[in-house]
Amino acid sequence: MHAALNPSGRRIAVCVATMLLCTLVPPQSKADESTPSPTPSVSPSSTPSPSPAPKPTTDTLRENYLGKVIAHAGPREGYTVPVIELERLGARTIADALRFVPGVLVRQTGTAGALQTVALRGNSADQTLILLDGRPVNEGDTGVTDFTSMPLDGVQTIRVIEGGLSSRYGSGAIGGVVEIVTKGPYWLPKDSAYAQVGYQGEFASGAGVIANGAEGSLVVDAFTRYANNTFDYPSLGSIEGGTRANNDLHGSDITLCACFTFGNHRYAANLHVEDSTSEVGAPGSTQFGPSFVSVFARQQRDVQRNAVDLHYFSTNTTTTAILYVDGRRLHFYDTTPSFPYDTLTLATQRGFSVEQTVRAGEFNTLTAKYEQNGTTALFQGTIYSPLQLVARDSTTNVYVGDEYRGDYRRGPRIEGAVQFAHTQGAPSVTLPSIAASQQIGGTEISYGTLFRASYARSFRAPNLDERYFPGFGNPKLQPEYASTFDAGVVTNNRIVDATATFFGSDTNNLIVNQAIDMLGDFLPFNVGRARVRGFSAQVSNAYGQRLGVQASYTGYPVAKDLSTAPDINGVVTTGNRLQYRPTATATLEIWRMAGHDPHEEAIGEDGIDLLFVGRQYADEENVHLLPPYATVGLHISRNLSPHLNLLLRVDNLTDERVPQVYGYPVLGTTFSVRLTAK
């Protein structure tokens, strides 16, 4: 079992971390001073492309020796997380690495295998759109993306674009967009395999194979993960401590991309296939005491994603078509004699989009897009009324946008767009947006300072659970609407990359739950309003090619519930803080490439990382307070040979036990050892 450290133990752990930190930051040697700085890592693009380009460009492959989170230099705040960052942080899922991006909130309902979601800029997870190779993957029945079903091993890079983007991508993009780009054509031909062991019986293994030909490539990645996750947890408020059991994980993922180019690289076709399966124990929340925790409940999930994207490239025109079919099977059951149940959800999403981009003259680029998708869900369960229900939904979007770029680097850049969206059962809506940036100063090797601002109207259509879930759905629900804005600055020189942004959103027609009888039953209604104001900043530094420092901070001084109607307990929450919105988040990473000669390849890497999350409330009535906490992680990586790497990592060195979701305990200090062959 795993027990929490006492206060003196925590102080010792922090002191050890501090000493290690000092050893990681040696004085800069003369050799380092004479080493040219790497090419600036600020990406000039801030808008995610609908699909990866067939060939890499200098815009996306600028030298990034240390694997920093790259800030975008464009009209919108955005960041790119490279694969090397995922490896350094020991990330098990995509969301694990996103914790270190400004404005990102990651929440996991317990330990490995439990629901894991991502939200941007103080908005909710269903107000954040997730794209996979240019197409939406938010679940049609729940409205969110569970990142435990998102394979990590097949990922090339991740882009985060913050702010209202419904005018570009449709429903759900109130907080912004997370675009996941998988390995595809022209990915470096590097086969690999690894095995990883860790605390609580955790074992993970994976293998990847890449075969490149003259006109195509095949990329296959497979991944398995097991964990016991039986551990002791301390008390929190009115929740007594105990032992967490029936909390195991058995999961596997496989991804495949068959990619082809022909016609002298003017045409491209990519087939993406993914399958993610898992079985986890589902003990439930500890909030109401041990008698409400199940030792028999299980959850089985199978997620399949299939897509074909077609591309045509000419001198001034790019045409892209994407067709996709996704399926999800979720089986949740409990054989406890006092309250047995068995539920099944089957959801299928189908969609397609056609997009054309035309270079209109020297400074303008026009884009038009048509997209349509639909979801069908079967809800079936022994405790449902009715016992079985089939629900359907569909959306149609038409997008038109214009991007103006002035003189290269120094000229203004303006993006204007409008989308016409129609969701089944709701009136059509028109969503405009505008964003602008202006470069000041800078040279060919330094971008100088860039000022930017944006405004947008965004919306979120209600999901199938909210509209049709048996006994608790409201088919009369209308979409949520929001106004979002931001203003910020980006600066870059040979030493420092830095960003600072002030942002806000005002949402109305919020969907909240209201009591409908004296028994505590409730239905969702459009009665809520919310306001968020915040600011974010990131600073990254690289001394030569050996030492990296990166820090970020996001504050949410305003995250208010402005709803005037009482909640399900009859309490008016006007002025209360929004649920699960921390006062602030902050991160710090320091790492150095091991080796004495900066002109030779490093033999490995040593690093430390810190994650801070401010206080937050676990309920709309602001009764259950989750205190602030900070976790410290350490990693040591060594190249045992040109084709073999060993990674040692310790997470949560401070042994913090504050749960991310109230009633779902988390592990304390954990460790892992990973051996990778390439």
C-alpha positions as CSV (number, residue, x, y, z in Angstrom):
1,M,0.0,0.0,0.0
2,H,1.0,3.6,-0.5
3,A,0.8,6.0,2.4
4,A,1.1,9.8,2.3
5,L,4.3,11.4,3.5
6,N,4.2,13.3,6.8
7,P,4.9,17.0,6.8
8,S,8.6,16.5,7.6
9,G,8.8,14.0,4.8
10,R,7.3,16.5,2.4
11,R,9.9,19.1,3.4
12,I,12.6,16.6,2.9
13,A,11.2,15.8,-0.6
14,V,11.0,19.5,-1.5
15,C,14.6,20.0,-0.3
16,V,15.8,17.1,-2.4
17,A,14.0,18.5,-5.4
18,T,15.6,21.9,-4.8
19,M,19.1,20.4,-4.6
20,L,18.5,18.5,-7.8
21,L,17.2,21.6,-9.4
22,C,20.4,23.4,-8.5
23,T,22.5,20.7,-10.0
24,L,20.6,20.9,-13.2
25,V,21.4,24.6,-13.8
26,P,25.2,24.9,-13.9
27,P,26.9,28.2,-14.9
28,Q,27.1,28.6,-18.6
29,S,30.5,27.6,-20.0
30,K,32.5,29.5,-22.6
31,A,31.8,26.7,-25.0
32,D,28.1,27.3,-24.5
33,E,28.5,31.0,-25.1
34,S,30.2,30.4,-28.4
35,T,27.5,28.0,-29.6
36,P,25.1,29.7,-31.9
37,S,21.6,29.9,-30.6
38,P,19.0,27.7,-32.2
39,T,16.7,29.2,-34.8
40,P,13.8,30.9,-33.0
41,S,11.0,28.4,-32.1
42,V,8.0,30.7,-32.4
43,S,5.8,29.3,-35.1
44,P,4.5,31.9,-37.5
45,S,1.2,30.1,-37.9
46,S,-1.6,30.2,-35.3
47,T,-4.4,28.5,-37.2
48,P,-4.5,24.7,-37.3
49,S,-4.7,23.4,-40.8
50,P,-7.6,21.2,-41.7
51,S,-5.1,18.4,-42.4
52,P,-1.4,17.9,-42.4
53,A,0.4,19.2,-45.5
54,P,1.9,16.5,-47.7
55,K,5.5,17.8,-47.1
56,P,7.0,19.5,-44.1
57,T,7.7,23.2,-44.4
58,T,10.1,25.5,-42.6
59,D,7.1,27.0,-40.8
60,T,6.4,23.7,-39.0
61,L,9.9,22.3,-38.7
62,R,12.0,25.1,-37.3
63,E,14.9,23.8,-35.3
64,N,13.6,22.9,-31.8
65,Y,16.6,21.3,-30.2
66,L,15.1,21.2,-26.7
67,G,11.5,20.2,-27.4
68,K,9.9,23.4,-26.0
69,V,6.2,24.1,-26.1
70,I,6.3,26.5,-29.1
71,A,4.3,29.7,-28.9
72,H,2.6,30.7,-32.2
73,A,3.3,34.1,-33.7
74,G,0.0,35.0,-35.3
75,P,-3.4,36.7,-34.7
76,R,-4.5,34.0,-32.3
77,E,-2.9,32.6,-29.2
78,G,-1.7,29.1,-29.8
79,Y,1.0,26.6,-28.9
80,T,2.5,23.4,-30.4
81,V,3.6,20.5,-28.3
82,P,6.2,18.3,-30.0
83,V,6.6,14.6,-29.5
84,I,9.9,15.1,-27.6
85,E,7.9,17.0,-24.9
86,L,5.6,14.0,-24.5
87,E,8.5,11.8,-23.9
88,R,10.2,14.1,-21.4
89,L,7.1,14.4,-19.3
90,G,6.6,10.7,-19.2
91,A,3.1,11.3,-20.6
92,R,0.8,8.3,-20.7
93,T,-1.9,10.2,-22.5
94,I,-2.0,13.2,-24.8
95,A,-3.7,15.2,-22.0
96,D,-0.8,14.6,-19.6
97,A,1.5,16.8,-21.7
98,L,-1.2,19.4,-22.2
99,R,-1.1,20.3,-18.5
100,F,2.0,22.4,-19.3
101,V,0.3,24.6,-21.9
102,P,-1.0,28.0,-20.7
103,G,-4.8,28.2,-20.5
104,V,-5.3,24.4,-20.4
105,L,-7.2,22.6,-17.7
106,V,-6.9,18.8,-17.5
107,R,-9.2,16.8,-15.3
108,Q,-9.2,13.1,-14.6
109,T,-11.8,11.2,-12.6
110,G,-9.4,9.2,-10.5
111,T,-6.5,7.1,-11.7
112,A,-5.3,5.6,-15.0
113,G,-8.1,4.6,-17.3
114,A,-10.7,6.9,-15.8
115,L,-12.4,9.7,-17.8
116,Q,-9.8,12.4,-18.7
117,T,-10.9,15.6,-20.3
118,V,-9.3,18.9,-21.5
119,A,-10.8,22.4,-21.3
120,L,-9.5,25.8,-22.4
121,R,-9.6,29.3,-20.9
122,G,-11.9,28.5,-18.1
123,N,-14.6,27.0,-20.2
124,S,-15.9,23.4,-19.8
125,A,-14.7,20.3,-21.6
126,D,-17.8,20.2,-23.9
127,Q,-17.0,23.8,-24.9
128,T,-13.6,22.7,-26.2
129,L,-13.3,21.2,-29.6
130,I,-10.9,18.3,-30.2
131,L,-9.7,17.6,-33.8
132,L,-7.9,14.5,-35.0
133,D,-6.2,15.1,-38.3
134,G,-8.6,17.9,-39.1
135,R,-11.9,16.4,-38.1
136,P,-13.9,16.6,-34.8
137,V,-13.8,13.7,-32.4
138,N,-15.9,15.1,-29.5
139,E,-18.4,12.3,-28.6
140,G,-21.8,13.0,-30.0
141,D,-23.7,11.6,-27.0
142,T,-21.6,13.2,-24.2
143,G,-20.1,16.2,-26.0
144,V,-16.6,15.7,-24.6
145,T,-13.5,13.7,-25.7
146,D,-12.2,11.1,-23.3
147,F,-8.4,11.3,-23.7
148,T,-7.9,7.9,-22.3
149,S,-9.2,6.7,-25.7
150,M,-6.8,8.8,-27.6
151,P,-3.7,6.7,-28.6
152,L,-0.5,8.5,-27.8
153,D,2.1,6.4,-29.6
154,G,0.9,7.4,-33.1
155,V,1.0,11.1,-32.4
156,Q,3.4,13.4,-34.3
157,T,2.5,16.8,-32.7
158,I,-0.3,18.6,-30.9
159,R,-1.5,22.2,-31.5
160,V,-3.6,24.2,-29.1
161,I,-5.5,27.3,-30.5
162,E,-7.2,29.3,-27.8
163,G,-10.3,31.6,-28.0
164,G,-13.6,31.3,-29.8
165,L,-13.3,29.4,-33.0
166,S,-16.8,28.3,-33.9
167,S,-16.7,30.6,-36.9
168,R,-14.0,28.3,-38.3
169,Y,-14.8,24.9,-36.8
170,G,-18.4,24.9,-35.6
171,S,-20.0,23.7,-32.4
172,G,-18.0,23.3,-29.2
173,A,-15.1,25.7,-30.0
174,I,-16.0,28.3,-27.4
175,G,-12.8,27.9,-25.4
176,G,-10.7,26.9,-28.4
177,V,-9.4,23.9,-30.3
178,V,-6.9,21.1,-29.6
179,E,-5.7,19.6,-32.9
180,I,-3.9,16.2,-32.8
181,V,-1.8,15.4,-35.8
182,T,-0.8,11.7,-36.2
183,K,2.2,10.3,-37.9
184,G,1.8,10.4,-41.6
185,P,3.7,10.9,-44.9
186,Y,7.3,12.0,-44.6
187,W,7.5,11.1,-40.9
188,L,11.1,10.1,-40.2
189,P,11.4,6.3,-40.9
190,K,12.2,5.2,-37.4
191,D,10.9,1.9,-36.0
192,S,10.7,1.6,-32.2
193,A,9.6,-0.5,-29.3
194,Y,9.5,0.1,-25.6
195,A,8.5,-1.4,-22.2
196,Q,7.7,0.6,-19.1
197,V,7.1,-0.5,-15.5
198,G,5.9,1.6,-12.6
199,Y,4.1,1.9,-9.3
200,Q,1.1,-0.2,-8.4
201,G,1.8,-2.9,-10.9
202,E,1.7,-0.6,-13.9
203,F,3.1,-2.0,-17.1
204,A,3.0,-0.5,-20.5
205,S,4.5,-1.6,-23.8
206,G,4.4,-0.4,-27.4
207,A,5.9,-0.8,-30.8
208,G,5.9,1.3,-33.9
209,V,6.8,0.5,-37.5
210,I,7.2,2.9,-40.4
211,A,7.8,2.0,-44.0
212,N,8.4,4.7,-46.6
213,G,8.3,4.2,-50.3
214,A,8.6,6.5,-53.3
215,E,4.9,7.3,-53.4
216,G,3.6,6.3,-50.0
217,S,4.2,5.2,-46.5
218,L,2.7,2.9,-43.9
219,V,2.7,3.8,-40.2
220,V,1.5,1.3,-37.5
221,D,1.7,1.9,-33.7
222,A,0.4,-0.5,-31.0
223,F,0.2,0.1,-27.3
224,T,-0.9,-1.9,-24.2
225,R,-1.2,-0.8,-20.6
226,Y,-2.1,-2.5,-17.3
227,A,-2.3,-1.2,-13.8
228,N,-3.6,-2.5,-10.4
229,N,-4.3,0.9,-8.8
230,T,-5.1,-0.5,-5.3
231,F,-3.9,2.1,-2.8
232,D,-4.6,3.9,0.5
233,Y,-5.9,7.4,0.4
234,P,-6.2,10.1,3.1
235,S,-9.3,11.9,4.3
236,L,-10.4,15.1,2.6
237,G,-13.0,17.3,4.4
238,S,-15.9,15.1,5.3
239,I,-14.7,12.2,3.2
240,E,-12.9,9.6,5.3
241,G,-9.7,7.9,4.2
242,G,-9.6,4.3,3.2
243,T,-8.3,1.8,0.6
244,R,-9.2,2.2,-3.1
245,A,-10.0,-1.1,-4.7
246,N,-11.7,-2.4,-7.9
247,N,-9.7,0.3,-9.7
248,D,-7.6,-1.7,-12.2
249,L,-7.0,-1.0,-15.8
250,H,-6.5,-3.2,-18.9
251,G,-6.2,-1.2,-22.1
252,S,-4.8,-1.4,-25.6
253,D,-4.6,0.9,-28.7
254,I,-3.6,0.4,-32.3
255,T,-3.3,3.1,-35.0
256,L,-2.6,2.8,-38.7
257,C,-2.0,5.3,-41.4
258,A,-1.6,4.3,-45.1
259,C,-0.5,7.4,-46.9
260,F,-0.1,7.8,-50.7
261,T,1.1,10.6,-53.0
262,F,0.9,10.6,-56.8
263,G,0.8,12.9,-59.8
264,N,4.2,14.4,-58.9
265,H,3.0,15.1,-55.3
266,R,0.0,17.0,-56.5
267,Y,-2.4,14.4,-55.1
268,A,-2.4,12.7,-51.7
269,A,-4.7,10.2,-50.0
270,N,-4.5,9.0,-46.4
271,L,-6.3,6.3,-44.6
272,H,-6.4,6.5,-40.8
273,V,-7.7,3.6,-38.7
274,E,-7.7,3.5,-34.9
275,D,-9.0,1.1,-32.3
276,S,-8.9,1.7,-28.5
277,T,-10.3,-0.8,-26.0
278,S,-10.2,-0.8,-22.2
279,E,-11.8,-2.5,-19.2
280,V,-11.6,-0.7,-15.9
281,G,-12.9,-1.1,-12.4
282,A,-15.6,1.5,-11.6
283,P,-15.8,1.8,-7.8
284,G,-17.6,5.2,-8.0
285,S,-17.3,8.3,-5.8
286,T,-16.2,8.1,-2.1
287,Q,-18.2,11.3,-1.4
288,F,-21.2,9.5,0.2
289,G,-19.3,7.0,2.2
290,P,-18.1,3.4,1.8
291,S,-21.6,1.9,1.4
292,F,-21.9,3.7,-1.9
293,V,-18.5,2.4,-3.3
294,S,-18.9,-0.7,-5.4
295,V,-16.4,-3.5,-5.5
296,F,-18.1,-5.2,-8.5
297,A,-18.9,-2.3,-11.0
298,R,-17.0,-2.5,-14.3
299,Q,-16.8,-0.4,-17.4
300,Q,-15.9,-1.8,-20.9
301,R,-15.2,0.6,-23.7
302,D,-14.3,0.2,-27.4
303,V,-13.7,3.2,-29.6
304,Q,-13.1,3.0,-33.3
305,R,-12.1,5.9,-35.5
306,N,-11.8,5.6,-39.3
307,A,-11.1,8.4,-41.8
308,V,-10.0,9.0,-45.4
309,D,-8.6,12.4,-46.4
310,L,-8.0,13.4,-50.0
311,H,-5.9,16.3,-51.1
312,Y,-5.1,18.2,-54.3
313,F,-2.3,20.8,-54.5
314,S,-1.6,23.3,-57.2
315,T,0.3,26.6,-57.4
316,N,-2.5,28.7,-55.9
317,T,-5.2,26.2,-54.8
318,T,-5.5,23.5,-52.2
319,T,-8.5,21.2,-52.0
320,T,-9.2,18.8,-49.1
321,A,-12.0,16.3,-48.6
322,I,-12.4,14.3,-45.4
323,L,-14.8,11.4,-44.8
324,Y,-15.0,9.7,-41.4
325,V,-17.0,7.1,-39.5
326,D,-16.5,6.7,-35.7
327,G,-18.0,4.2,-33.3
328,R,-18.1,3.8,-29.6
329,R,-19.4,1.0,-27.4
330,L,-19.7,1.7,-23.6
331,H,-20.8,-1.2,-21.3
332,F,-21.3,-0.3,-17.7
333,Y,-22.6,-2.9,-15.2
334,D,-22.6,-3.8,-11.5
335,T,-23.5,-7.1,-10.0
336,T,-23.8,-5.8,-6.4
337,P,-26.8,-7.7,-4.9
338,S,-28.3,-4.6,-3.3
339,F,-28.4,-2.6,-6.6
340,P,-27.5,-4.6,-9.8
341,Y,-27.7,-2.8,-13.1
342,D,-26.5,-3.2,-16.7
343,T,-26.3,-0.4,-19.2
344,L,-25.1,-0.2,-22.8
345,T,-24.5,2.8,-25.1
346,L,-23.7,2.4,-28.8
347,A,-22.9,5.6,-30.6
348,T,-22.0,6.1,-34.3
349,Q,-20.8,9.4,-35.8
350,R,-20.5,9.9,-39.6
351,G,-19.4,13.0,-41.4
352,F,-17.6,14.6,-44.3
353,S,-16.2,18.0,-45.2
354,V,-14.9,19.6,-48.4
355,E,-12.5,22.6,-48.1
356,Q,-10.8,24.8,-50.8
357,T,-8.2,27.4,-50.2
358,V,-7.3,29.8,-53.0
359,R,-4.5,32.3,-53.1
360,A,-6.1,35.5,-54.3
361,G,-3.4,37.9,-55.3
362,E,-0.2,38.7,-53.4
363,F,-1.7,39.3,-50.0
364,N,-5.0,37.4,-49.6
365,T,-6.0,33.8,-49.1
366,L,-9.6,32.8,-49.4
367,T,-11.0,29.6,-47.8
368,A,-14.5,28.0,-48.2
369,K,-15.7,24.9,-46.4
370,Y,-18.8,22.7,-46.3
371,E,-19.2,20.2,-43.5
372,Q,-22.0,17.8,-42.4
373,N,-22.1,15.2,-39.7
374,G,-24.6,13.2,-37.8
375,T,-24.7,11.0,-34.7
376,T,-26.9,8.0,-33.8
377,A,-27.0,6.7,-30.2
378,L,-28.6,3.7,-28.6
379,F,-29.3,4.0,-24.9
380,Q,-30.2,0.7,-23.3
381,G,-30.3,-0.3,-19.6
382,T,-32.1,-2.2,-16.9
383,I,-32.6,1.0,-14.9
384,Y,-33.7,3.3,-17.8
385,S,-37.2,4.4,-18.6
386,P,-37.8,3.5,-21.3
387,L,-35.5,0.5,-21.2
388,Q,-34.2,1.3,-24.7
389,L,-34.1,4.5,-26.7
390,V,-32.6,5.5,-30.1
391,A,-31.6,9.2,-30.6
392,R,-30.3,11.0,-33.6
393,D,-28.7,14.4,-34.3
394,S,-27.1,16.2,-37.2
395,T,-25.3,19.5,-38.0
396,T,-24.5,21.4,-41.2
397,N,-21.8,24.1,-41.4
398,V,-20.8,26.4,-44.2
399,Y,-17.6,28.5,-43.6
400,V,-16.1,31.4,-45.6
401,G,-12.9,33.1,-44.5
402,D,-10.3,35.6,-45.8
403,E,-6.7,36.0,-44.5
404,Y,-4.7,39.1,-45.4
405,R,-0.9,39.1,-44.9
406,G,1.1,42.3,-45.5
407,D,4.8,42.4,-46.2
408,Y,6.6,39.3,-45.1
409,R,7.2,39.4,-41.3
410,R,6.6,43.1,-40.7
411,G,3.2,43.7,-42.4
412,P,-0.2,43.4,-40.6
413,R,-2.0,40.1,-40.7
414,I,-5.9,40.1,-40.5
415,E,-8.2,37.1,-40.5
416,G,-11.9,37.5,-41.0
417,A,-14.4,34.6,-41.1
418,V,-18.1,33.7,-40.9
419,Q,-19.8,30.4,-40.4
420,F,-23.4,29.5,-41.0
421,A,-24.4,26.6,-38.7
422,H,-27.5,24.6,-38.4
423,T,-28.1,22.0,-35.7
424,Q,-31.1,19.6,-35.9
425,G,-33.9,20.9,-33.7
426,A,-32.4,24.4,-33.3
427,P,-32.5,27.6,-35.4
428,S,-29.6,28.4,-37.7
429,V,-27.0,30.7,-36.4
430,T,-24.4,33.0,-38.0
431,L,-21.0,33.2,-36.3
432,P,-18.5,36.0,-37.3
433,S,-14.9,36.4,-36.1
434,I,-12.0,38.7,-36.7
435,A,-8.4,38.5,-35.6
436,A,-5.4,40.8,-36.3
437,S,-1.7,41.0,-35.5
438,Q,1.1,43.5,-36.2
439,Q,4.8,42.9,-36.2
440,I,7.2,45.5,-34.8
441,G,10.9,45.2,-35.2
442,G,12.7,41.9,-35.7
443,T,15.2,40.5,-38.1
444,E,15.6,37.3,-40.2
445,I,16.6,35.4,-37.1
446,S,14.3,37.1,-34.6
447,Y,10.7,37.9,-34.8
448,G,10.8,41.0,-32.5
449,T,7.5,41.9,-30.9
450,L,4.0,41.1,-32.2
451,F,0.8,42.5,-30.9
452,R,-2.5,40.7,-31.6
453,A,-6.2,40.8,-30.8
454,S,-9.3,38.8,-31.7
455,Y,-13.1,38.8,-31.2
456,A,-15.5,36.0,-32.0
457,R,-19.0,34.7,-31.6
458,S,-19.2,31.0,-30.7
459,F,-21.7,28.3,-29.8
460,R,-22.2,24.8,-28.4
461,A,-25.1,22.6,-29.5
462,P,-26.6,20.4,-26.8
463,N,-25.4,16.8,-27.0
464,L,-27.6,13.7,-27.2
465,D,-27.3,12.9,-23.4
466,E,-28.6,16.4,-22.6
467,R,-31.5,16.1,-25.1
468,Y,-32.5,12.5,-25.1
469,F,-31.0,10.5,-22.2
470,P,-33.7,8.2,-20.9
471,G,-35.7,9.9,-18.1
472,F,-33.3,12.9,-17.9
473,G,-33.1,14.5,-21.3
474,N,-34.8,17.7,-22.6
475,P,-35.4,17.7,-26.4
476,K,-36.3,21.4,-26.3
477,L,-32.8,22.5,-25.4
478,Q,-31.2,25.3,-27.5
479,P,-27.5,25.9,-28.2
480,E,-25.3,27.9,-25.8
481,Y,-23.9,31.2,-27.2
482,A,-20.7,33.1,-26.2
483,S,-18.8,36.2,-27.1
484,T,-15.0,35.7,-26.7
485,F,-12.2,38.2,-27.0
486,D,-8.4,38.5,-26.3
487,A,-5.5,40.8,-26.6
488,G,-1.9,39.9,-26.3
489,V,1.8,40.3,-27.2
490,V,4.5,37.9,-28.3
491,T,8.2,38.7,-28.2
492,N,11.1,36.7,-29.5
493,N,14.8,37.2,-29.6
494,R,18.0,35.1,-29.5
495,I,17.5,34.4,-25.8
496,V,13.8,34.6,-24.8
497,D,10.5,33.6,-26.2
498,A,7.6,35.2,-24.2
499,T,3.8,35.6,-24.6
500,A,1.2,37.4,-22.5
501,T,-2.6,37.4,-23.2
502,F,-5.7,38.9,-21.5
503,F,-8.8,37.0,-22.4
504,G,-12.5,36.8,-21.6
505,S,-15.8,35.1,-22.5
506,D,-19.4,35.9,-21.8
507,T,-21.8,32.9,-22.2
508,N,-25.5,32.9,-22.2
509,N,-28.2,30.3,-22.7
510,L,-26.0,28.0,-20.5
511,I,-27.4,24.5,-20.0
512,V,-27.8,23.7,-16.3
513,N,-29.7,21.1,-14.3
514,Q,-32.8,22.1,-12.4
515,A,-35.0,20.1,-10.0
516,I,-38.4,19.0,-11.4
517,D,-39.9,17.3,-8.3
518,M,-39.4,16.8,-4.6
519,L,-37.5,13.5,-5.2
520,G,-34.4,15.2,-6.5
521,D,-35.0,14.4,-10.2
522,F,-33.7,17.0,-12.6
523,L,-33.7,18.0,-16.2
524,P,-31.3,20.3,-18.2
525,F,-32.6,23.8,-19.1
526,N,-31.3,26.9,-20.9
527,V,-31.2,29.3,-17.9
528,G,-27.6,29.9,-17.1
529,R,-25.1,32.7,-17.7
530,A,-21.3,32.7,-17.0
531,R,-18.4,35.2,-17.2
532,V,-14.7,34.4,-17.4
533,R,-11.8,36.8,-17.3
534,G,-8.2,35.7,-17.2
535,F,-4.7,36.3,-18.3
536,S,-1.9,33.9,-19.3
537,A,1.8,34.2,-19.9
538,Q,4.7,31.9,-21.0
539,V,8.4,32.4,-21.0
540,S,10.9,30.0,-22.5
541,N,14.7,30.2,-22.7
542,A,17.4,28.1,-24.2
543,Y,21.1,28.6,-23.5
544,G,22.9,27.2,-26.5
545,Q,21.6,23.7,-27.2
546,R,22.1,22.2,-23.7
547,L,19.9,24.0,-21.2
548,G,16.2,24.7,-21.4
549,V,13.9,26.7,-19.1
550,Q,10.1,27.1,-19.6
551,A,7.5,28.6,-17.3
552,S,3.8,29.4,-17.7
553,Y,1.1,31.0,-15.6
554,T,-2.7,31.3,-16.1
555,G,-4.9,33.3,-13.7
556,Y,-8.7,33.3,-13.6
557,P,-9.6,36.2,-11.3
558,V,-13.2,36.1,-12.7
559,A,-15.0,32.8,-13.3
560,K,-18.5,33.7,-12.2
561,D,-21.8,31.8,-12.4
562,L,-24.4,34.5,-13.3
563,S,-27.4,32.2,-13.4
564,T,-30.5,33.6,-11.7
565,A,-32.5,30.4,-11.4
566,P,-32.1,28.1,-8.4
567,D,-30.1,24.9,-8.8
568,I,-31.4,21.4,-8.0
569,N,-31.2,22.1,-4.3
570,G,-33.1,25.4,-4.6
571,V,-30.0,27.5,-4.1
572,V,-29.4,30.6,-6.2
573,T,-25.7,30.5,-7.3
574,T,-25.5,34.0,-8.7
575,G,-22.0,35.3,-8.1
576,N,-20.5,32.0,-7.1
577,R,-17.4,30.7,-8.7
578,L,-17.9,28.3,-11.6
579,Q,-17.4,24.6,-10.8
580,Y,-13.9,23.2,-11.2
581,R,-12.3,26.5,-12.3
582,P,-9.1,27.0,-10.3
583,T,-7.9,30.5,-9.3
584,A,-4.7,29.9,-11.2
585,T,-2.4,27.3,-12.8
586,A,1.3,27.5,-13.2
587,T,4.1,25.3,-14.5
588,L,7.9,25.3,-14.6
589,E,10.3,23.0,-16.5
590,I,14.1,23.0,-16.3
591,W,16.1,20.4,-18.2
592,R,19.6,20.0,-19.5
593,M,21.2,17.8,-22.1
594,A,23.7,15.5,-20.4
595,G,27.3,15.5,-21.8
596,H,30.4,17.7,-21.5
597,D,31.0,18.7,-25.1
598,P,28.2,20.9,-26.6
599,H,29.4,20.1,-30.1
600,E,28.7,16.4,-29.8
601,E,25.4,14.6,-29.4
602,A,24.1,14.5,-25.9
603,I,24.2,11.2,-24.0
604,G,20.8,11.9,-22.3
605,E,18.8,14.5,-20.4
606,D,18.1,15.4,-16.8
607,G,15.1,17.6,-15.7
608,I,12.6,18.7,-13.1
609,D,9.1,20.0,-13.6
610,L,6.6,21.7,-11.3
611,L,2.8,21.9,-11.7
612,F,0.6,24.2,-9.5
613,V,-3.2,24.2,-9.4
614,G,-5.0,26.8,-7.3
615,R,-8.0,26.3,-5.1
616,Q,-11.3,25.4,-6.8
617,Y,-14.8,24.3,-5.9
618,A,-16.3,20.9,-6.8
619,D,-19.9,22.1,-6.9
620,E,-21.9,25.1,-8.1
621,E,-23.0,25.9,-4.6
622,N,-19.3,26.4,-3.6
623,V,-19.5,24.1,-0.6
624,H,-16.8,21.5,-1.4
625,L,-13.5,23.2,-1.6
626,L,-10.5,21.6,-3.2
627,P,-7.3,23.2,-1.8
628,P,-4.4,24.4,-3.9
629,Y,-1.6,21.9,-4.5
630,A,1.7,21.6,-6.3
631,T,3.4,18.5,-7.7
632,V,7.1,18.0,-8.6
633,G,8.4,15.5,-11.2
634,L,12.0,14.4,-12.0
635,H,13.4,12.6,-14.9
636,I,16.7,11.2,-16.0
637,S,17.2,9.9,-19.5
638,R,20.3,8.1,-20.9
639,N,21.3,6.8,-24.3
640,L,22.7,3.4,-23.4
641,S,23.7,2.9,-27.1
642,P,22.8,4.6,-30.4
643,H,19.6,2.6,-30.5
644,L,18.7,2.1,-26.8
645,N,17.4,4.7,-24.3
646,L,16.6,4.4,-20.6
647,L,14.2,6.8,-18.9
648,L,13.7,7.0,-15.2
649,R,10.9,9.3,-13.9
650,V,9.4,10.2,-10.5
651,D,6.0,11.9,-10.4
652,N,4.3,13.8,-7.6
653,L,7.4,13.9,-5.4
654,T,5.5,16.1,-2.9
655,D,3.0,13.3,-2.5
656,E,0.0,15.6,-3.0
657,R,-3.3,13.8,-2.7
658,V,-5.9,16.5,-3.7
659,P,-8.2,14.8,-6.2
660,Q,-8.9,16.4,-9.6
661,V,-12.6,15.4,-9.2
662,Y,-14.2,15.4,-5.8
663,G,-14.7,11.9,-4.4
664,Y,-12.2,10.2,-6.7
665,P,-8.8,9.7,-4.9
666,V,-5.5,9.9,-6.7
667,L,-2.1,8.3,-6.3
668,G,0.7,9.9,-4.3
669,T,4.3,9.6,-5.4
670,T,4.9,7.3,-8.3
671,F,7.8,6.1,-10.3
672,S,8.4,4.5,-13.7
673,V,11.2,3.0,-15.7
674,R,11.1,3.0,-19.5
675,L,13.4,1.2,-22.0
676,T,13.1,2.2,-25.6
677,A,14.8,0.6,-28.6
678,K,15.0,2.5,-31.9
